[in-house]
């Protein structure tokens, strides 16, 4: 790293964390599920399960073969649907026949109970499979945000919820500030917006490099002439001061952001509901190197700012003020992705692990470990919440 400032950014970058086991095993599609194409599913049920997602991003739905109403229905991408059909007969993977399917992709699909893996003469899936494949114990957390993330998992597990979407929502919302009654007034929200508006540089509106765009409930800006995005993840940097210090952090950060060559855009809270989130100020960047360099500059500019802290993100300096993640790459099957952000991608997998653990009778630390192994199988270093790589995109929903 080129300077003392960038040296403060601790993580080595995506792909450098300890990778899960990726050896070749025999896999098969989970016989407890059947694949149904979208056009044979009742339109009202299809809408409830996948919303507005199109057939270009959702290749089919996996329904429990026995019709169990309490099981999980899974929406899968077209490529995953094809894989599910073709490995009905046990197949050794990874394989040159499936060059786009990595070991982490397979771990994600086994963890999601889409595929089974042959271990010790038995085909296993879900939390049982990832527990058998775990080559090391669950790592202790490194830094403030990693410890906060474990607190979030313990909290979600303690709620004893059975609906995966509800568990994921509780994980995602963890560490938000409770909204006071006085903040729910038009006067307060108007004053907050004015305060934030004054924090932005006066020349921002006339700067030819940047344009503001509608992104309610955020105040959002992007580079006017964005480079074409290819099929790769988007690096994002979270700036997480306490609510009272948000405007000051924005005032100190935006001039640096505007000068950074590879910033794609940024957004900041524009309502009370976003103001109380830990991820209230987010910057999107073209590359990991650009994220590292900007984080180094911001760490100096924001030294001493009180910290809120974003769970399930990788801390750049172990104090929680600056952290990062990788939004999953756009799906190669269509214009959109089944997962829209790093934290929704992570919390969906953790929620799946917690629900499976509860179904298996695991509670407390055993359930927490199952959730962590589920995320680790998909390519997440759960000691730092550093992404090893993105997954294949399985959207799990409770049956309706």
ZIVENCOR-V403575 format. One record per residue. N is the residue number from 0. RES is the residue in one small letter. OMEGA is omega in radians with two decimals (999 if undefined). Layout:
n=N res=RES omega=OMEGA
n=N res=RES omega=OMEGA
This chain:
n=0 res=x omega=-2.85
n=1 res=x omega=-3.06
n=2 res=x omega=3.08
n=3 res=x omega=-3.12
n=4 res=x omega=-3.13
n=5 res=x omega=3.11
n=6 res=x omega=3.12
n=7 res=x omega=-3.14
n=8 res=x omega=-2.90
n=9 res=x omega=-2.98
n=10 res=x omega=-3.12
n=11 res=x omega=3.12
n=12 res=x omega=-3.10
n=13 res=x omega=3.12
n=14 res=x omega=-3.08
n=15 res=x omega=3.08
n=16 res=x omega=3.10
n=17 res=x omega=-3.03
n=18 res=x omega=3.05
n=19 res=x omega=-3.13
n=20 res=x omega=-3.10
n=21 res=x omega=3.14
n=22 res=x omega=-3.09
n=23 res=x omega=3.10
n=24 res=x omega=2.97
n=25 res=x omega=3.10
n=26 res=x omega=2.97
n=27 res=x omega=3.07
n=28 res=x omega=-3.08
n=29 res=x omega=-3.09
n=30 res=x omega=3.10
n=31 res=x omega=3.11
n=32 res=x omega=3.02
n=33 res=x omega=-3.13
n=34 res=x omega=3.07
n=35 res=x omega=3.08
n=36 res=x omega=-3.03
n=37 res=x omega=-3.03
n=38 res=x omega=3.10
n=39 res=x omega=-3.12
n=40 res=x omega=3.12
n=41 res=x omega=-3.06
n=42 res=x omega=-3.12
n=43 res=x omega=3.10
n=44 res=x omega=3.11
n=45 res=x omega=3.12
n=46 res=x omega=-3.14
n=47 res=x omega=-3.04
n=48 res=x omega=-3.03
n=49 res=x omega=3.11
n=50 res=x omega=-3.08
n=51 res=x omega=3.14
n=52 res=x omega=-3.07
n=53 res=x omega=3.09
n=54 res=x omega=3.11
n=55 res=x omega=3.13
n=56 res=x omega=3.10
n=57 res=x omega=-3.08
n=58 res=x omega=3.14
n=59 res=x omega=3.12
n=60 res=x omega=3.06
n=61 res=x omega=3.13
n=62 res=x omega=3.05
n=63 res=x omega=-3.07
n=64 res=x omega=-3.12
n=65 res=x omega=3.11
n=66 res=x omega=-3.10
n=67 res=x omega=-3.07
n=68 res=x omega=-3.10
n=69 res=x omega=-3.11
n=70 res=x omega=-3.08
n=71 res=x omega=3.00
n=72 res=x omega=-3.05
n=73 res=x omega=2.99
n=74 res=x omega=-3.08
n=75 res=x omega=3.12
n=76 res=x omega=3.10
n=77 res=x omega=-3.13
n=78 res=x omega=3.10
n=79 res=x omega=3.09
n=80 res=x omega=3.12
n=81 res=x omega=3.11
n=82 res=x omega=-3.13
n=83 res=x omega=-3.13
n=84 res=x omega=-2.98
n=85 res=x omega=3.10
n=86 res=x omega=2.98
n=87 res=x omega=2.98
n=88 res=x omega=-3.10
n=89 res=x omega=-3.05
n=90 res=x omega=3.11
n=91 res=x omega=-3.11
n=92 res=x omega=-0.07
n=93 res=x omega=-3.05
n=94 res=x omega=3.05
n=95 res=x omega=3.09
n=96 res=x omega=3.14
n=97 res=x omega=-3.03
n=98 res=x omega=-3.12
n=99 res=x omega=-3.09
n=100 res=x omega=-3.10
n=101 res=x omega=3.06
n=102 res=x omega=3.12
n=103 res=x omega=3.05
n=104 res=x omega=-3.13
n=105 res=x omega=3.07
n=106 res=x omega=3.10
n=107 res=x omega=-3.12
n=108 res=x omega=3.04
n=109 res=x omega=3.12
n=110 res=x omega=3.13
n=111 res=x omega=3.14
n=112 res=x omega=3.04
n=113 res=x omega=3.11
n=114 res=x omega=2.97
n=115 res=x omega=-3.14
n=116 res=x omega=-3.12
n=117 res=x omega=-3.14
n=118 res=x omega=3.10
n=119 res=x omega=3.10
n=120 res=x omega=3.12
n=121 res=x omega=3.01
n=122 res=x omega=-3.10
n=123 res=x omega=3.09
n=124 res=x omega=3.06
n=125 res=x omega=-3.03
n=126 res=x omega=3.11
n=127 res=x omega=-3.13
n=128 res=x omega=-3.08
n=129 res=x omega=3.05
n=130 res=x omega=3.12
n=131 res=x omega=-3.08
n=132 res=x omega=-3.10
n=133 res=x omega=-3.09
n=134 res=x omega=-3.13
n=135 res=x omega=3.10
n=136 res=x omega=3.08
n=137 res=x omega=-3.05
n=138 res=x omega=3.04
n=139 res=x omega=-3.11
n=140 res=x omega=3.07
n=141 res=x omega=3.07
n=142 res=x omega=-3.02
n=143 res=x omega=-3.07
n=144 res=x omega=3.10
n=145 res=x omega=3.08
n=146 res=x omega=3.10
n=147 res=x omega=3.13
n=148 res=x omega=3.07
n=149 res=x omega=3.07
n=150 res=x omega=3.14
n=151 res=x omega=3.13
n=152 res=x omega=3.13
n=153 res=x omega=3.11
n=154 res=x omega=-3.11
n=155 res=x omega=3.13
n=156 res=x omega=-3.10
n=157 res=x omega=-3.13
n=158 res=x omega=3.10
n=159 res=x omega=3.13
n=160 res=x omega=3.13
n=161 res=x omega=-3.12
n=162 res=x omega=-3.04
n=163 res=x omega=3.14
n=164 res=x omega=3.12
n=165 res=x omega=3.10
n=166 res=x omega=3.14
n=167 res=x omega=3.13
n=168 res=x omega=3.12
n=169 res=x omega=3.09
n=170 res=x omega=-3.09
n=171 res=x omega=-3.08
n=172 res=x omega=-3.07
n=173 res=x omega=3.09
n=174 res=x omega=2.94
n=175 res=x omega=3.12
n=176 res=x omega=3.07
n=177 res=x omega=-3.09
n=178 res=x omega=3.12
n=179 res=x omega=-3.13
n=180 res=x omega=-3.11
n=181 res=x omega=-3.13
n=182 res=x omega=-3.09
n=183 res=x omega=-3.14
n=184 res=x omega=3.10
n=185 res=x omega=-3.12
n=186 res=x omega=-3.11
n=187 res=x omega=-3.11
n=188 res=x omega=3.09
n=189 res=x omega=3.12
n=190 res=x omega=3.11
n=191 res=x omega=-3.14
n=192 res=x omega=3.12
n=193 res=x omega=3.12
n=194 res=x omega=3.12
n=195 res=x omega=3.12
n=196 res=x omega=3.13
n=197 res=x omega=3.14
n=198 res=x omega=-3.13
n=199 res=x omega=3.13
n=200 res=x omega=-3.08
n=201 res=x omega=-3.08
n=202 res=x omega=-3.04
n=203 res=x omega=-3.09
n=204 res=x omega=-3.13
n=205 res=x omega=-3.12
n=206 res=x omega=-3.07
n=207 res=x omega=-3.10
n=208 res=x omega=-2.98
n=209 res=x omega=3.07
n=210 res=x omega=3.07
n=211 res=x omega=3.14
n=212 res=x omega=-3.10
n=213 res=x omega=-3.13
n=214 res=x omega=-3.12
n=215 res=x omega=0.20
n=216 res=x omega=-3.11
n=217 res=x omega=2.83
n=218 res=x omega=-2.92
n=219 res=x omega=3.13
n=220 res=x omega=3.07
n=221 res=x omega=3.08
n=222 res=x omega=-2.99
n=223 res=x omega=-3.13
n=224 res=x omega=-3.09
n=225 res=x omega=3.02
n=226 res=x omega=3.12
n=227 res=x omega=3.13
n=228 res=x omega=3.05
n=229 res=x omega=-3.05
n=230 res=x omega=3.11
n=231 res=x omega=-3.14
n=232 res=x omega=3.09
n=233 res=x omega=3.10
n=234 res=x omega=3.12
n=235 res=x omega=-3.12
n=236 res=x omega=3.12
n=237 res=x omega=3.00
n=238 res=x omega=-2.96
n=239 res=x omega=3.00
n=240 res=x omega=3.00
n=241 res=x omega=-3.08
n=242 res=x omega=-3.09
n=243 res=x omega=-3.08
n=244 res=x omega=-3.11
n=245 res=x omega=-3.09
n=246 res=x omega=3.11
n=247 res=x omega=3.11
n=248 res=x omega=3.10
n=249 res=x omega=-3.14
n=250 res=x omega=-3.13
n=251 res=x omega=-3.00
n=252 res=x omega=-2.97
n=253 res=x omega=3.08
n=254 res=x omega=3.09
n=255 res=x omega=3.12
n=256 res=x omega=-3.09
n=257 res=x omega=-3.12
n=258 res=x omega=-3.10
n=259 res=x omega=-2.97
n=260 res=x omega=-2.99
n=261 res=x omega=3.03
n=262 res=x omega=3.08
n=263 res=x omega=-3.13
n=264 res=x omega=3.07
n=265 res=x omega=3.09
n=266 res=x omega=3.14
n=267 res=x omega=-3.08
n=268 res=x omega=3.11
n=269 res=x omega=3.10
n=270 res=x omega=3.09
n=271 res=x omega=-3.12
n=272 res=x omega=3.09
n=273 res=x omega=3.12
n=274 res=x omega=-3.06
n=275 res=x omega=3.11
n=276 res=x omega=3.01
n=277 res=x omega=3.13
n=278 res=x omega=-3.03
n=279 res=x omega=-3.09
n=280 res=x omega=-2.98
n=281 res=x omega=-3.14
n=282 res=x omega=-3.14
n=283 res=x omega=-3.04
n=284 res=x omega=-3.06
n=285 res=x omega=-3.03
n=286 res=x omega=3.07
n=287 res=x omega=-3.13
n=288 res=x omega=3.11
n=289 res=x omega=3.10
n=290 res=x omega=-3.13
n=291 res=x omega=-3.10
n=292 res=x omega=3.14
n=293 res=x omega=3.11
n=294 res=x omega=3.10
n=295 res=x omega=3.11
n=296 res=x omega=-3.10
n=297 res=x omega=-3.14
n=298 res=x omega=3.08
n=299 res=x omega=-3.09
n=300 res=x omega=-3.05
n=301 res=x omega=-3.12
n=302 res=x omega=3.11
n=303 res=x omega=3.12
n=304 res=x omega=3.12
n=305 res=x omega=-2.95
n=306 res=x omega=2.92
n=307 res=x omega=3.02
n=308 res=x omega=-3.05
n=309 res=x omega=3.09
n=310 res=x omega=3.05
n=311 res=x omega=2.98
n=312 res=x omega=-3.07
n=313 res=x omega=-3.07
n=314 res=x omega=3.13
n=315 res=x omega=-3.08
n=316 res=x omega=3.10
n=317 res=x omega=3.04
n=318 res=x omega=3.03
n=319 res=x omega=-3.09
n=320 res=x omega=3.14
n=321 res=x omega=3.12
n=322 res=x omega=-3.04
n=323 res=x omega=3.06
n=324 res=x omega=3.10
n=325 res=x omega=3.02
n=326 res=x omega=-3.12
n=327 res=x omega=3.11
n=328 res=x omega=3.03
n=329 res=x omega=-3.12
n=330 res=x omega=3.07
n=331 res=x omega=-3.10
n=332 res=x omega=-3.09
n=333 res=x omega=-3.06
n=334 res=x omega=-3.10
n=335 res=x omega=3.12
n=336 res=x omega=3.10
n=337 res=x omega=3.07
n=338 res=x omega=-2.99
n=339 res=x omega=3.11
n=340 res=x omega=3.12
n=341 res=x omega=-3.03
n=342 res=x omega=3.07
n=343 res=x omega=3.11
n=344 res=x omega=-3.12
n=345 res=x omega=-3.06
n=346 res=x omega=3.06
n=347 res=x omega=-3.13
n=348 res=x omega=3.07
n=349 res=x omega=3.13
n=350 res=x omega=3.08
n=351 res=x omega=3.11
n=352 res=x omega=3.14
n=353 res=x omega=-3.14
n=354 res=x omega=3.10
n=355 res=x omega=3.13
n=356 res=x omega=3.13
n=357 res=x omega=3.12
n=358 res=x omega=3.12
n=359 res=x omega=3.12
n=360 res=x omega=3.13
n=361 res=x omega=3.10
n=362 res=x omega=3.06
n=363 res=x omega=-3.09
n=364 res=x omega=3.12
n=365 res=x omega=3.10
n=366 res=x omega=3.11
n=367 res=x omega=3.14
n=368 res=x omega=3.11
n=369 res=x omega=3.12
n=370 res=x omega=3.13
n=371 res=x omega=3.10
n=372 res=x omega=3.10
n=373 res=x omega=3.12
n=374 res=x omega=-3.12
n=375 res=x omega=3.12
n=376 res=x omega=3.14
n=377 res=x omega=3.08
n=378 res=x omega=3.11
n=379 res=x omega=3.01
n=380 res=x omega=-3.01
n=381 res=x omega=2.98
n=382 res=x omega=-3.13
n=383 res=x omega=-3.01
n=384 res=x omega=3.03
n=385 res=x omega=3.10
n=386 res=x omega=2.98
n=387 res=x omega=3.01
n=388 res=x omega=3.12
n=389 res=x omega=-3.13
n=390 res=x omega=-3.02
n=391 res=x omega=3.09
n=392 res=x omega=3.02
n=393 res=x omega=-3.13
n=394 res=x omega=-3.07
n=395 res=x omega=3.14
n=396 res=x omega=3.03
n=397 res=x omega=-3.14
n=398 res=x omega=3.11
n=399 res=x omega=999
